[in-house]
Amino acid sequence: MMTTANDVNLNTFLHVCGFRLEDRETILRIAPIILPHLGRVTDRFYDLLLQDERIAEYLEGRIDLLKKTHLGWLESLFSGDYGADFIQRQEKIGEVHVNVRVPPLFVAASMSFLRAELSSVISQYILDREEAGQSTRALLGLLDLCQYLIDRKYNETLMNNLGISQTLLVRLQTTGKKRAAS
């Protein structure tokens, strides 16, 4: 499912996040129910983005292409492919966002929107409560995984552009006052 043999950080994330092989089966099972609604989700998403002047400036003149790209990405989440190609696609999003100077706030806000919107689609169209709960958990885990991979590559690309090594970044993130033992 996921090629993580040499990626201890991804292994840790997956362990805590809990996205597992059975979640892949759940995503594939609900795909025919969810896929027909993704165009509407994408339209709502971009309508919302255009209402925020900070975000709207990033979209000017490219809205149709961005909608098409976003819809394709959403659809790919329901393919069941969560291996190396999936990881590379998510990382490419993070890299592109750095290169076009999209702030990480926009990715976090976008994922928050998708978590709520897709959970709503599940609750509306999957009537069995147990199946809806399992489907929601699987989908939220998948979106969390996407955000982790996108954010990780965003940070890596940004640090590389600034000439800051990953080792230094980790040291800066984990340096601080040590708490006195109680």
Secondary structure, DSSP 8 states (H G I E B T S, - for coil): ----TT-HHHHHHHHHH---HHHHHHHHHHHHHHGGGHHHHHHHHHHHHHTSHHHHHHHTTTHHHHHHHHHHHHHHTTS---SHHHHHHHHHHHHHHHHTT--HHHHHHHHHHHHHHHHHHHHHH---HHHHHHHHHHHHHHHHHHHHHHHHHHHHHHHHHHT--HHHHHHHHH-S------
